Every structure is written in structure tokens, then in C-alpha cells.
Amino acid sequence: MTTVFFLFLCCAGTAQIHELGVFLGGSNFIGDVGKTNYINPNELALGGIYKWNKSSRYSYRAMLSYTKLHADDTDSGDQAREARGYAFSNKILEASLGIEFNFWEFDLHSLHRPFTPYIYAGVAGLNYRMWYLEQSTEQLRPQKRRTTLAFPFGLGVKGEVLPNLILGAEVIVRYSLANDIDGSYPEKEPEAGDYRVFGSYNTNDWYVFSGITLTYTFGKRPCNYCYD
């Protein structure tokens, strides 16, 4: 009974490892304006990351990110879009929660430096400025800011480069519930009422973050019987 009680305390009190760090990379927009490349970073993206390594196979993750999504038809390489000439820039703030699933065991207390690819999936709150196309001038115009949901998912690799220091690289795609980040299909009718929709009505806006993560690990050594 004493042994069981000790193991319970060990698992409850010391079986977690934490990471705190930063994301640095680029962002690109995928929608009805600009290029249609899936991975084509053209603006700086920054973020802060916290991870809770529940086991050696998965981690809970929280992230706060900031970037400016920019797209310009003249850079699209598509003749129809180039002739149209729409462009916009949209500063966004994102808070996300998700899970990283490691392909291999990622034991931060191993004598060997761990390394693994991983899959990430989560949900995010996205704050952005709504845009619309002014019909009289054929120019994109900004509206008020609003908050909606986005669903990030993607792939990455990570490894320990120094004691307590984890370096990673990842590409995370975001599917948003907005279709007016680029003004193509306004969520709310502009006050001026002088607008029109364009592009695909059935496809919401996407955006991508690609870059590196650098995190510092801390926390007590886990119980060997509990760390999967």
C-alpha cells in the first residue's frame, strides 16, 4: 500500500515537463486575392509558445501569434487576377490551443538527445479586420475588426540541440471560418452599402505559418512508471 501511494504522488506531482519559447517565421494567405501557393511566406510571423508534455508521445500546446497577411493580385502569376489588380493587408492576432502527436518517443530525460517528427492539430481564436470590395471604385476597403474561429493543423520536426533547449521547424495551415479577410464575401454589409462579392462563395479563407520554434524545458524528472 505504501508503494502504491508513493507512485501515485510521484505521478501526480512530478510527471510533467513544460516548455516555454518563441515561434519565428513567415505567413502567407490563401484565398481569392493574390497567389494560390500553399507555402509561400511573404510577411513576418511571431509567436509565444507554451507546451505541457503530458507524455513522451503527445503534448498540449498553447500559442499566441501575430502577423500581417498580405496579398496582391499583381504578384499572383494568374492573368485574370493580374488584370483585376486587387490587394490588401490585414493584421491578425491569434490565440490557439492544440495537441502535438509525436511519431517517436520524445523523452526529454533520456541520456540521448531526443528527436521526432510530429503532427499538430487544434483550434484558434482569430481577430482580424473585415474587408469589402467597394463597387464604385473597384477597390478593397477595410471595415471594423471581428473575432472568429480557425482550425490549425500541420507537420513539424523537433529535437534537443542543447540541454533544456528544443529547436523545431513546422508548417501549420489554418482554415478559418471567415471569408472576408480578403473582402471577397463580407460577413456584414458595409455601412456604405456600395459593395459586391467576388471569388468563391463556398471556400473560406486559409493562411499558413511556416518557421522555427525554440523552447526552453523545465520541470522535475518524471516517475519512470508513469512517463509513457
PAPADREN-831009 format. One record per residue: x, y negated, z negated of N, C-alpha, C in turn. Coordinates in steps of 0.1 Angstrom, whole numbers, padded with zeros to 4 digits, always signed. Example, Ala and Ser with C-alpha at 12.3 -4.5 7.8 and 13.67 -1.06 7.14 Angstrom:
2
+0132+0057-0078+0123+0045-0078+0132+0033-0078
+0128+0022-0071+0137+0011-0071+0129+0000-0079
//
This chain:
228
+0008+0012+0000+0000+0000+0000+0009-0013+0000
+0019-0012-0008+0029-0024-0008+0035-0026+0005
+0038-0015+0012+0045-0017+0026+0035-0023+0035
+0022-0018+0035+0012-0024+0044+0010-0038+0042
+0009-0042+0029+0007-0056+0025+0019-0065+0030
+0031-0060+0029+0043-0067+0033+0042-0069+0048
+0039-0059+0056+0038-0060+0070+0027-0070+0074
+0016-0070+0067+0006-0080+0070+0011-0094+0068
+0018-0097+0058+0023-0110+0055+0033-0114+0066
+0042-0104+0070+0052-0106+0080+0045-0111+0093
+0035-0103+0097+0028-0106+0110+0021-0119+0109
+0014-0122+0098+0006-0135+0097+0015-0147+0096
+0027-0145+0089+0034-0157+0086+0046-0161+0096
+0052-0150+0102+0064-0153+0110+0064-0147+0124
+0052-0143+0128+0052-0136+0141+0050-0145+0153
+0052-0158+0152+0050-0167+0162+0063-0175+0166
+0065-0178+0178+0076-0186+0183+0070-0197+0191
+0075-0209+0189+0070-0221+0195+0080-0227+0205
+0075-0234+0215+0083-0241+0224+0078-0256+0226
+0087-0265+0227+0083-0279+0229+0092-0285+0239
+0087-0291+0250+0096-0296+0260+0089-0305+0270
+0095-0306+0282+0090-0315+0293+0089-0308+0306
+0081-0314+0315+0080-0310+0329+0084-0322+0337
+0092-0319+0348+0097-0329+0357+0096-0324+0371
+0089-0331+0380+0088-0326+0393+0081-0335+0402
+0073-0330+0411+0066-0338+0421+0052-0333+0423
+0043-0341+0429+0029-0338+0431+0026-0341+0446
+0016-0334+0450+0010-0337+0464-0004-0334+0464
-0012-0341+0472-0026-0340+0473-0030-0331+0485
-0041-0323+0484-0046-0315+0495-0061-0319+0496
-0065-0326+0507-0078-0329+0508-0082-0334+0522
-0090-0344+0523-0094-0349+0536-0086-0361+0541
-0076-0365+0534-0067-0376+0538-0053-0371+0537
-0044-0375+0547-0030-0371+0546-0027-0357+0551
-0015-0353+0547-0010-0339+0551-0019-0328+0545
-0018-0317+0552-0025-0305+0547-0016-0294+0541
-0003-0298+0540+0007-0288+0534+0003-0285+0520
+0005-0272+0516+0001-0268+0503+0012-0272+0493
+0024-0271+0496+0035-0276+0487+0043-0286+0495
+0042-0299+0491+0048-0310+0498+0049-0322+0488
+0057-0321+0477+0057-0331+0467+0062-0345+0473
+0054-0355+0471+0058-0368+0476+0057-0379+0465
+0053-0376+0453+0053-0385+0442+0058-0378+0429
+0064-0386+0420+0069-0381+0408+0058-0376+0398
+0060-0365+0392+0051-0360+0382+0058-0357+0369
+0052-0361+0358+0059-0359+0345+0049-0353+0335
+0054-0346+0325+0045-0340+0315+0052-0335+0303
+0045-0334+0292+0049-0328+0280+0043-0315+0278
+0050-0305+0273+0045-0291+0272+0047-0286+0257
+0037-0279+0253+0038-0271+0240+0034-0256+0243
+0042-0247+0239+0039-0233+0241+0039-0225+0228
+0029-0216+0226+0029-0207+0215+0030-0193+0220
+0042-0187+0218+0044-0174+0223+0038-0163+0214
+0026-0160+0217+0018-0150+0209+0025-0137+0209
+0031-0132+0220+0038-0120+0221+0049-0121+0232
+0056-0111+0234+0066-0111+0244+0061-0111+0258
+0047-0108+0260+0041-0107+0273+0032-0119+0276
+0028-0127+0267+0020-0138+0270+0021-0150+0260
+0018-0162+0265+0020-0174+0257+0008-0183+0260
+0003-0190+0249-0007-0200+0250+0001-0213+0253
-0005-0222+0262+0002-0234+0266-0007-0246+0267
-0002-0257+0262-0009-0270+0263+0000-0280+0270
-0006-0288+0278+0003-0297+0286-0005-0310+0289
+0002-0321+0288-0003-0335+0291+0006-0340+0302
-0001-0343+0314+0007-0347+0326+0002-0360+0332
+0011-0367+0339+0008-0379+0346+0015-0379+0360
+0007-0384+0370+0013-0386+0383+0005-0395+0391
+0010-0399+0402+0002-0407+0412+0000-0398+0425
-0012-0395+0428-0015-0388+0440-0016-0398+0452
-0008-0395+0462-0007-0405+0473-0009-0396+0486
-0017-0401+0496-0018-0395+0509-0021-0406+0519
-0015-0404+0531-0016-0413+0542-0018-0405+0555
-0028-0409+0562-0031-0402+0575-0020-0403+0585
-0012-0414+0584-0002-0417+0594+0010-0407+0592
+0010-0400+0581+0021-0390+0578+0016-0376+0580
+0004-0374+0584-0003-0361+0584+0002-0352+0595
+0007-0357+0607+0011-0349+0618-0001-0344+0626
-0013-0348+0622-0025-0345+0629-0030-0357+0637
-0032-0355+0650-0035-0367+0659-0048-0374+0655
-0058-0366+0651-0071-0372+0647-0070-0380+0634
-0062-0375+0625-0060-0382+0612-0051-0394+0614
-0041-0393+0622-0032-0404+0625-0040-0416+0632
-0049-0413+0641-0057-0423+0647-0067-0430+0637
-0072-0422+0628-0081-0427+0618-0074-0437+0608
-0063-0433+0603-0054-0442+0595-0058-0445+0581
-0065-0435+0574-0069-0437+0560-0057-0435+0551
-0057-0442+0539-0046-0440+0529-0052-0444+0516
-0046-0437+0505-0050-0441+0491-0039-0437+0482
-0039-0442+0470-0031-0438+0459-0039-0438+0446
-0038-0427+0439-0046-0425+0427-0038-0420+0415
-0037-0429+0405-0030-0425+0393-0039-0416+0384
-0034-0404+0380-0042-0395+0373-0035-0391+0360
-0043-0387+0350-0038-0382+0337-0046-0369+0335
-0038-0359+0331-0044-0346+0330-0040-0339+0317
-0049-0333+0310-0047-0326+0298-0052-0311+0300
-0043-0302+0298-0047-0288+0302-0043-0278+0291
-0051-0267+0291-0048-0256+0282-0048-0243+0291
-0039-0234+0288-0039-0222+0296-0030-0211+0290
-0028-0200+0298-0021-0189+0293-0010-0185+0304
+0002-0182+0299+0012-0177+0308+0013-0162+0305
+0012-0154+0316+0014-0139+0315+0027-0136+0321
+0036-0130+0313+0050-0127+0317+0050-0113+0325
+0057-0113+0336+0059-0100+0343+0066-0090+0335
+0077-0095+0328+0085-0086+0320+0085-0091+0305
+0090-0082+0297+0091-0086+0282+0100-0098+0281
+0095-0108+0274+0103-0121+0272+0104-0123+0257
+0114-0116+0251+0117-0116+0237+0128-0126+0234
+0124-0137+0228+0133-0148+0225+0143-0145+0214
+0141-0133+0207+0150-0129+0197+0159-0118+0201
+0159-0115+0214+0168-0104+0219+0182-0109+0219
+0192-0099+0219+0206-0103+0219+0210-0107+0233
+0202-0103+0243+0204-0107+0257+0195-0119+0261
+0200-0127+0269+0191-0139+0273+0180-0134+0282
+0168-0137+0277+0156-0131+0285+0153-0140+0298
+0147-0133+0307+0143-0139+0320+0131-0132+0325
+0121-0140+0331+0110-0133+0336+0102-0143+0346
+0096-0137+0356+0086-0145+0364+0073-0145+0355
+0064-0154+0358+0051-0154+0351+0040-0160+0360
+0028-0156+0356+0016-0162+0362+0009-0171+0352
+0004-0183+0356-0003-0192+0348-0017-0195+0352
-0026-0196+0343-0040-0199+0346-0046-0207+0334
-0054-0217+0337-0060-0225+0327-0072-0234+0331
-0075-0243+0322-0085-0253+0325-0080-0267+0321
-0084-0277+0328-0078-0291+0326-0089-0301+0326
-0087-0312+0318-0095-0324+0319-0087-0334+0328
-0093-0339+0338-0087-0348+0348-0093-0361+0348
-0085-0372+0345-0090-0385+0346-0084-0392+0358
-0093-0398+0366-0088-0403+0379-0097-0415+0383
-0093-0422+0393-0101-0433+0398-0109-0429+0411
-0122-0431+0410-0131-0427+0422-0128-0437+0433
-0128-0431+0446-0127-0440+0457-0139-0438+0467
-0140-0447+0476-0151-0445+0486-0146-0452+0499
-0152-0448+0510-0149-0454+0523-0159-0465+0526
-0154-0478+0527-0162-0489+0530-0165-0489+0545
-0178-0488+0548-0182-0486+0562-0179-0498+0571
-0181-0510+0566-0180-0522+0574-0165-0525+0578
-0156-0521+0569-0142-0523+0572-0134-0511+0576
-0140-0499+0574-0133-0486+0576-0120-0485+0567
-0121-0490+0555-0110-0489+0545-0115-0482+0533
-0105-0475+0527-0108-0468+0514-0107-0478+0503
-0117-0478+0494-0118-0488+0483-0119-0480+0469
-0112-0486+0459-0113-0479+0446-0126-0483+0438
-0131-0474+0430-0142-0476+0420-0137-0475+0406
-0146-0472+0397-0142-0470+0383-0136-0456+0381
-0129-0455+0369-0123-0442+0366-0134-0433+0360
-0132-0420+0361-0140-0410+0355-0132-0398+0352
-0138-0389+0344-0131-0376+0340-0139-0364+0344
-0133-0354+0349-0139-0342+0354-0130-0330+0350
-0134-0318+0355-0126-0306+0352-0117-0303+0364
-0106-0296+0361-0098-0290+0372-0093-0276+0366
-0090-0268+0376-0086-0254+0372-0072-0251+0378
-0062-0252+0369-0048-0249+0374-0044-0234+0374
-0037-0230+0384-0032-0216+0384-0019-0216+0393
-0010-0207+0391+0002-0206+0399+0012-0197+0393
+0024-0198+0398+0035-0189+0395+0047-0197+0390
+0056-0190+0383+0068-0196+0378+0078-0186+0374
+0090-0190+0371+0101-0182+0365+0107-0190+0354
+0112-0183+0344+0118-0189+0332+0129-0180+0326
+0138-0187+0320+0149-0179+0313+0156-0188+0303
+0162-0181+0294+0170-0188+0283+0184-0191+0289
+0187-0204+0290+0200-0208+0295+0211-0211+0284
+0206-0215+0272+0214-0217+0261+0205-0212+0249
+0212-0209+0237+0204-0206+0226+0193-0216+0223
+0180-0212+0222+0169-0220+0219+0165-0230+0230
+0170-0228+0242+0168-0237+0254+0163-0228+0266
+0151-0231+0270+0145-0223+0281+0143-0232+0293
+0148-0228+0305+0147-0235+0317+0137-0227+0326
+0128-0234+0333+0119-0228+0342+0116-0236+0354
+0111-0229+0364+0106-0236+0377+0093-0230+0380
+0083-0239+0385+0070-0234+0387+0063-0242+0398
+0053-0236+0404+0044-0243+0413+0030-0240+0408
+0023-0250+0404+0009-0249+0398-0001-0257+0407
-0010-0250+0412-0021-0256+0421-0033-0259+0412
-0039-0271+0415-0051-0275+0407-0063-0276+0417
-0074-0269+0413-0086-0270+0421-0095-0279+0412
-0099-0290+0417-0107-0300+0409-0122-0299+0412
-0130-0304+0404-0145-0305+0406-0148-0318+0412
-0138-0325+0417-0140-0339+0423-0139-0337+0438
-0146-0346+0445-0145-0347+0460-0143-0361+0464
-0139-0370+0455-0137-0384+0458-0124-0389+0453
-0115-0380+0450-0101-0385+0447-0096-0393+0459
-0100-0388+0471-0096-0395+0483-0107-0403+0489
-0119-0404+0482-0130-0412+0487-0139-0405+0497
-0136-0392+0500-0144-0386+0512-0158-0384+0509
-0162-0381+0496-0176-0378+0493-0178-0383+0479
-0182-0396+0477-0183-0403+0464-0192-0396+0454
-0188-0394+0442-0196-0388+0432-0208-0398+0428
-0205-0411+0428-0215-0421+0425-0215-0431+0437
-0227-0435+0440-0229-0445+0451-0222-0458+0447
-0213-0464+0455-0207-0477+0452-0217-0488+0450
-0214-0497+0441-0224-0508+0438-0227-0516+0451
-0217-0517+0460-0219-0525+0472-0229-0518+0481
-0229-0504+0480-0238-0497+0489-0233-0495+0503
-0222-0502+0506-0217-0502+0520-0206-0491+0521
-0210-0478+0523-0201-0467+0524-0206-0456+0532
-0197-0447+0536-0201-0435+0543-0192-0423+0539
-0197-0411+0540-0189-0400+0537-0181-0395+0549
-0171-0387+0547-0163-0381+0558-0157-0368+0554
-0151-0361+0563-0144-0349+0560-0154-0338+0556
-0149-0328+0549-0156-0316+0545-0164-0318+0532
-0177-0316+0532-0185-0318+0521-0184-0306+0511
-0181-0295+0516-0181-0283+0508-0168-0279+0501
-0158-0287+0504-0144-0284+0498-0140-0295+0489
-0138-0292+0476-0134-0302+0467-0119-0305+0469
-0114-0315+0461-0100-0319+0462-0091-0310+0454
-0079-0307+0460-0069-0300+0454-0056-0309+0452
-0048-0305+0442-0035-0311+0441-0025-0302+0435
-0012-0304+0437-0002-0294+0433+0009-0301+0425
+0013-0295+0414+0025-0299+0407+0036-0288+0409
+0048-0292+0414+0059-0283+0415+0072-0290+0409
+0079-0282+0401+0090-0288+0394+0096-0278+0384
+0104-0284+0375+0111-0276+0365+0105-0280+0351
+0107-0270+0342+0103-0272+0328+0116-0269+0319
+0117-0277+0309+0128-0275+0299+0122-0276+0285
+0123-0265+0278+0117-0264+0264+0127-0260+0254
+0125-0264+0242+0133-0260+0230+0124-0251+0222
+0130-0239+0218+0123-0230+0210+0126-0231+0195
+0116-0229+0187+0118-0229+0173+0107-0220+0166
+0110-0216+0154+0102-0207+0147+0110-0195+0141
+0105-0189+0131+0112-0178+0124+0112-0165+0132
+0121-0157+0130+0122-0144+0137+0110-0136+0133
+0103-0130+0144+0091-0123+0142+0093-0109+0135
+0082-0103+0130+0082-0090+0124+0084-0080+0136
+0093-0071+0136+0096-0062+0147+0084-0053+0150
+0076-0050+0140+0065-0041+0142+0053-0048+0148
+0053-0062+0149+0042-0069+0154+0044-0076+0167
+0057-0078+0170+0060-0086+0182+0060-0076+0194
+0049-0077+0202+0047-0067+0213+0058-0067+0223
//
